[in-house]
Structures are given as C-alpha cells and as structure tokens.
C-alpha cells in the first residue's frame, strides 16, 4: 500500500476511534500518560503494517489487541507501569457555559463506572459490537469463538442492566440494603 492510502486509513480511524481506544488503554494501564503513549505507538504500528502490505481486515479490533499486548509488555518491564495511578480528570472544559458540560461529565463518569464493572474481554466485545461489527467479525478479530462473543456480550449487558436497575430511585434492592 502506498503512503497516502495508509495515511488516509490511519487518519480516518484516528479521528473516529482514538477517544474509545484511549479510554480502553487508560482502563488497562491506569495511567493516562502511558495510555496516550501506547495508543499513539499503536497507530504508528498500524501505519507501518499497512505500508508493509499486511492485511488488516478489522483495524479497530487490531488496534485494541495491539494496545492490550503493549500494556501487558510494559507491565513486565522493570520500569513499566508501577507508579502511582493518575487520577482521571474530567473531560469537560469548565469555562463559559458549563452547566451542560458538567452534566456531560457526570454522564461520562456514570458510563465509566458501568464499564469498569466489566472484564477487559467483555468491554472489548461490547465496544466492537457498538461499532457495528458482526459476531463472526469480532470472534475472528479477537481470536475467540462466536459462542464466546455471544456469552461475553450477554454477560456485559446483564452486568450493566443489573447496575442500572440498582441505581434507579426506589429500587427494591436499594431499600433492602443489597446495593
């Protein structure tokens, strides 16, 4: 593949997929700076792979797998990911009319709490499914069976649903002190 084609594919993916991939990497690395570095390296690796003629059929899943591998490798390095965890700062810019942005920040934090209940594999499957990938595409890209995709997705949705029901005002679970 020539330089412009590879750059076009990577640029288009970067524009749409970068925020999701960063959030995923932060969850794995627990450090925003490490996550950003790993994700940038991953996009560079994607560009190199495309230039080398590698067939990357599912680039979003490919980037998730590479990010996961790079973070695991960093954990095994002597000076890898072992410092104090950085706090995840608010994504909202609190200048000007901030009321809508505060609501957005609260919603983002609630979503982050729901996703943190999931295993890494459940989150991967859910994120890829939300990107309109078919079960067989997810299975092939992550190297798992279609049944595993189905099971992981069902578990993820059940966990999120239970958490949402428990959060609901007047929930019977909350009244009984179960949550």
C-alpha positions in Angstrom: 0.0 0.0 0.0 1.3 3.4 -0.8 2.0 6.2 1.7 -1.2 8.2 1.0 -3.5 5.3 1.2 -2.0 4.1 4.5 -2.1 7.6 6.0 -5.7 8.0 4.9 -6.8 4.8 6.6 -4.9 5.7 9.8 -6.2 9.3 9.8 -9.8 8.2 9.4 -9.5 5.6 12.1 -7.7 8.0 14.4 -10.5 10.6 14.0 -13.2 8.2 15.0 -11.6 5.6 17.2 -9.0 7.5 19.2 -11.2 8.5 22.2 -12.5 5.0 22.6 -9.1 3.5 22.4 -7.7 5.9 24.9 -10.4 5.1 27.4 -9.7 1.4 26.9 -6.0 1.9 27.3 -6.4 4.0 30.5 -8.5 1.3 32.0 -5.8 -1.3 31.3 -2.8 0.9 32.2 -4.4 3.0 34.9 -2.2 5.9 33.8 -3.4 8.4 31.2 0.1 9.3 30.0 1.0 5.7 29.5 -2.3 5.1 27.7 -1.7 8.0 25.4 1.8 6.8 24.5 0.7 3.3 23.9 -2.2 4.4 21.7 0.0 6.7 19.6 2.5 3.9 19.2 -0.3 1.6 18.1 -1.5 3.9 15.4 2.1 4.2 14.2 2.3 0.4 14.1 -0.9 0.3 12.1 0.6 2.7 9.6 3.8 0.6 9.3 1.8 -2.7 9.0 -0.3 -1.2 6.2 2.8 0.1 4.4 4.4 -3.3 4.7 1.4 -4.8 2.9 -0.2 -6.6 5.9 -3.9 -7.2 5.5 -5.6 -5.6 8.5 -9.2 -6.7 8.0 -10.7 -5.2 11.2 -8.5 -2.2 12.2 -10.5 -1.3 15.3 -10.1 -4.8 16.8 -6.5 -4.9 15.6 -5.7 -1.7 17.5 -7.4 -3.0 20.7 -5.3 -6.2 20.5 -2.1 -4.3 20.0 -2.9 -1.9 22.8 -3.6 -4.8 25.2 -0.4 -6.5 24.2 1.8 -3.4 24.5 0.4 -2.7 28.0 1.0 -6.3 29.1 4.6 -6.0 27.8 5.1 -2.7 29.7 3.9 -4.3 33.0 6.6 -6.9 32.6 9.4 -4.3 32.1 11.4 -3.4 35.2 10.4 0.3 35.0 7.0 -0.3 33.4 3.6 0.5 34.8 4.1 0.5 38.5 3.9 4.2 39.6 1.1 5.8 41.4 -2.1 5.8 39.4 -3.1 9.1 37.9 -6.5 10.5 38.6 -8.8 10.5 35.6 -9.5 14.2 35.2 -12.8 15.5 34.0 -13.1 15.7 30.2 -15.3 18.8 30.5 -13.8 22.3 30.0 -15.4 24.3 32.8 -15.1 27.7 31.1 -18.1 29.7 29.8 -21.5 28.0 29.9 -20.5 25.0 32.0 -23.9 23.5 33.1 -24.2 21.3 30.0 -20.6 20.2 30.3 -21.0 19.3 34.0 -24.0 17.2 33.1 -21.9 15.5 30.3 -19.0 14.9 32.8 -21.5 13.3 35.2 -22.9 11.1 32.5 -19.4 10.2 31.4 -18.4 9.2 34.9 -21.6 7.1 35.3 -20.7 5.3 32.0 -17.2 4.8 33.1 -18.5 3.2 36.4 -20.7 0.9 34.4 -17.9 -0.2 32.1 -15.4 -0.7 35.0 -17.7 -3.5 36.2 -16.9 -5.4 33.1 -14.0 -7.7 32.5 -11.5 -6.4 29.9 -12.7 -9.1 27.4 -16.3 -8.1 28.0 -15.5 -4.5 27.4 -13.6 -5.3 24.2 -16.5 -7.3 22.8 -19.1 -4.6 23.8 -17.0 -1.8 22.3 -16.6 -3.7 19.0 -20.3 -4.6 18.9 -21.2 -1.0 19.5 -19.0 -0.2 16.4 -21.5 -2.4 14.4 -19.1 -5.3 14.0 -20.9 -8.7 13.5 -20.3 -11.5 16.0 -18.2 -13.5 13.5 -16.1 -10.4 12.8 -15.5 -9.8 16.5 -14.7 -13.5 17.0 -12.2 -13.6 14.1 -10.5 -10.4 15.1 -10.1 -11.3 18.8 -9.3 -14.9 18.1 -12.3 -16.3 20.1 -15.3 -18.4 19.1 -18.7 -16.9 18.1 -20.2 -18.6 21.1 -17.7 -16.8 23.3 -18.6 -13.4 21.7 -22.3 -14.2 22.5 -21.5 -15.2 26.1 -19.3 -12.2 26.8 -21.7 -9.8 25.3 -24.6 -11.3 27.2 -22.6 -11.1 30.5 -21.7 -7.5 29.8 -25.2 -6.4 29.1 -26.5 -8.3 32.2 -24.0 -6.6 34.5 -24.8 -3.2 33.1 -28.5 -3.8 33.3 -28.3 -5.0 37.0 -26.3 -2.0 37.9 -28.8 0.4 36.2 -31.7 -1.3 38.0 -29.9 -1.0 41.3 -29.3 2.7 40.7 -32.9 3.5 40.0 -34.5 5.6 42.7 -36.9 3.5 44.8 -35.2 0.2 43.7 -36.2 -2.7 46.0 -32.6 -3.8 46.1 -31.5 -0.4 47.4 -34.3 -0.3 50.1 -33.3 -3.8 51.4 -29.7 -2.6 51.6 -28.4 -5.1 49.0 -26.7 -2.4 47.0 
